[in-house]
Amino acid sequence: MTPPPFELRLPTREAVPIVFDSPHSGRFYPEDFRTKVPLALLRQGEDAYVDELIADAVGSGVTVLLANYPRCYIDANREPDDLDAELLSEPWPTPLRPSRKTRMGVGLIRRHVVPGVEVHADKLSVADVQHRLDKVYWPYHRALREALDRVRRQFGFVWHIDWHSMKSVGNAMTPDGIGKRRPDFVVSDREGISAEPVLTSLAAEFLSGLGHRVSINDPYKGAAILRRYGAPSDGAHSLQIEINRRLYLDEETVTRSRDFEALRGKIAAFTAHLVEAARAKLHRG
């Protein structure tokens, strides 16, 4: 059975002004996804099981949006014109604006799953890409926009956390380069553009307080989702949080490690702290 492009989970208790989303943890590979890459390797492109790490937040009043389709199919955290023309069998009908992400092989349509390994078995037609945009990409963004707007209208502001995972060591497709060891978490706000400083500090300080090494905007600053939805002057505050996969995952087999439940507990503690701070902000008016 073909799943919808996303799963929207509404709060199971009194709602709070917080929205979580995970655009890269989807793992349904549809029939029209033509690849020669074995599934075990293909799955290394996922933010595997991040959806499971954050899904329990609905019990704290958080709205949660989870992608069902993988980023190798289409990447919701890229702009729709951030596309590699070399992946296409024909010219794109409008101007393309490939970014550094596309040049590294991780644009709207991912070129490489790992360095040197092509994702797609053959070139894509304009209709192929447009289908992915219409059926997966835009529905996800409409759902996220609607969730953020609904919460902001209800409370006057919204704190949005865009959750991701990252390889423990950088490679040729990452901004920090080959062999760079990563911190446990990266908290990103596009250098202060997408969220109020208090939210960035709150997240980084709490995660540091759990004994983790945390960096801010290094090596990731936030991508299309933060650019599109982070608007502090309008009460919309968006952070990106990257989780080092070695904290919860066997990176080669893409299976949960024995530390998975411990990390899920820490994410729950982080969520509770965020909820308390959001309620305090509401109380202060």
N, C-alpha and C positions, 0 to 999 in steps of 0.2 A: 504494500500500500504506500502510495506517495504521500509523504508528510507535507504539511504547510511550510512556508518558508521560515517560520519562527514559532516559538511558543511564548505566549505572554502569560505570566503568572502574577495574579493580583494578590494583594495582601490578605492573609488569613486572620489578621487581627487589625485593630485600629491603624489606619494608614498613617504614614509619616512622609515628610517631603523628600524622599530619597528614591532614586531609580538606579538599579543596576542593569547593565547589559553585557552580553558576551557574544561578540559578532564572529569569533573565529573558532568556536568549540563544536560547530556542527560536524556530524559524521555520517550523513546520508549522502551517498554518491549515486546520483541518478543514472538511468540507462543511457542518456545522451552524453554522458561524460566519457569521452574516448581517450583512454590512456594506456600506455604500455608499462607503467610503473606498478610494481606489486603493491597491494593494499598496505602491507606492513610498512613499506617505505613511504608511501603516499601519506600515511597518517602522521608522519613526522612533521608535516606542514600544518597540522591542527594545533590549536590551543587545547589539547586533549583534556577533557574532564573538568575544565574550568567551570562549565555549567553546573556540575555536581558540587563544586566547592562553594558556589554562591547561591544555589537554589533555595536553601533553607532560610534565606533572608526574608522570604514572604511571611514567615512566622513572627518576624519582628516589625512587620508593617511596611516592608519595602516592596515596591513594584519591580519585577524582574523580567527582562526580555532576553530570550536565548535563541540563537540562530540554529537552524536544523541542517543547513547545507554548508559544506566545508569551504574554506577560503580558496582552495585550489580550483573550485568551480567558479566562484566569483567572490570578490573581497569587498564586503560592506564597509571596510575602513579605508577605502580609496575613493577618489573622485571618479565620476563616470567617464571622464575623458582621459584618465590616467592609464592609457592603454598602449601596449606595444604593437605597432603596426606590423611587425614581422610575424606576429602570431596569426595574422589574418590572411585569408585566401583572396581578398579583394579589398579595394580602398574603403576606408570608413567614410561615411557621407558628410561628416562635419569635421572641423579641425580637432586634432588630438593634442593634448598637452601632457606628454609623458614626463613624470617626475623622476627624481633620483631613485625612488622605490622601483619604478618600472625598469630603469637602467640596471638595477641590481637583480631583476628577475621576479620582483614581488609586487607588481602593479595590480590593477583591477582584475586582470586575468593573469594568474601566476604563470611564469615561464618555467621556473625551476623549482622542484620540491626541495632539493639540496643542491649545492653547487655542482654544476655539470650534468645534472639529471633533469631532462625535459619532462614536464608534466603531461603535455598533450601529444596524442599519437599522430595527429595531423593538424593542418591549419583550420581555423574556424572561419565560418562565413559571418557576414554582418548579421544575418538572421540568427545564427547561433548565439552570438553575444547579446543581441537585442532580447532574445528569449530569456537569457539569464538575468538581464537587467529588469525586464518586465515581471518575471515570475518570482524572483528571489530578492534582488537588490532593492528595488523601489518599495516593495511591500515591507521589507525590514525597516527601511528608513521612515516610511509613513507610520509604522507602529511605534517606533522610537519617538518620533516627533509628537505623536498624539499622546503618548504616555507622559513625556516631559511637560507638554503644554497643560495637560489635565492636572498634574500634580502642582505645577506652578500656579495655575489659576486657583486651586483649592487653598494653597498655603501662602502664596505670595512669593515663594522662591522654591527652587529645586536643587538638590545636590545629586549630581549624576556621576556614577563611577562606571567607567568603561573598562571592563576586566579583560586581561590578556595573560598569556604565559610566554616566556622567552627561553631559548636555549641557554644552557649553563655557560657555554663558551661561544664567543662570536665566530663567525665564518665570513667567507667572501660575499655573502648576501646580507650582512648586517652592518649597521652604521659604524660600529666600533672595530670591525675588522677581524682577521683571522687570529684565533688563539686568545682573545681577550676574555678573561674571566669576569662574569657578571656579579653584581650584588644580588642579595636575596629578593629585593623588590626595587622597582623603579616607579616613582610617583611623578607623573607628568602633568603640566598645566600650560604647555606651550609658552614657557618662560613668563608665566604670570598672566597670560592673555585669556585663558579659558575658565578660570576659577578665581574666587577671592582668596587672598593669601592665607586666611585663617583655615580654610578647608585643606589646602595643600599641607600646611604645617601640622594640622590635626592628624592627617593620614600618615605622614612621614614619621612624626614623633611617636604615635602609638605603635606602629610597626617596629620602629627602632627599640621601643620599650619592651617589646617581646623578645629582644635579643638578636634581632636581624640587622644585617647591613642594608641600608636603604640609601639610594641616591635620588636626586630630584633632577628631572629633565636630562639625564645622562645614562645610557646613550639614546634614550627615546624621549622625544618631546611631545608626542601626541600627533595624531594624523587626522584624516578627514572627519571623523566623528567629532572630535573636539573642535575642529575648525567650524563645523556646521552648527553645533549645538551649544558650545560654550559661549555665553553672552552675559557676563556678570552684571553689566549695567541694566539688563532686563531681568535679573534675578535667576538666571540659569547658569549654574556653576558645574563645569564638567572636568573631571579628572580621569586620566588613564592610569591604571595600575598594572604593571607587568610583574608576574610571579616567576621566579626562577624555577624551571622544571625539576631541577635536582631536589627541590624541597618535597616533591610528592610523586615523581614519575620516574620509571625506568625509560630513559630517553630513546634507547635503541628499540625496545620492544613496544613502546607506547602503552605500557601497563602501569596501573597504580602501584606505587611502592608501599612498603610497610609504614611509611610516614604520612600516607594520604589522610588518614583520619585525624591525626594530630594537626595537620595543616587546616583541615576543615574546621576543627575546633577553634583555631586561631582566627580564621576568617569570620567565624561566628562571633568571637569576642570583639573583633574589629567592628563588625556590623552593629553590635550592641552599643559600643562606644560612640559610633557615628549617630545612631538613633538618639542616644542621650543628648549629644551635642546639638542635634537638629531640634529636638524638643526644647532645649534651653534657649536656642535662638528664637523659636516661636514665642516662648514665654516673655522674652525681652521685647518682642514686637519689632 
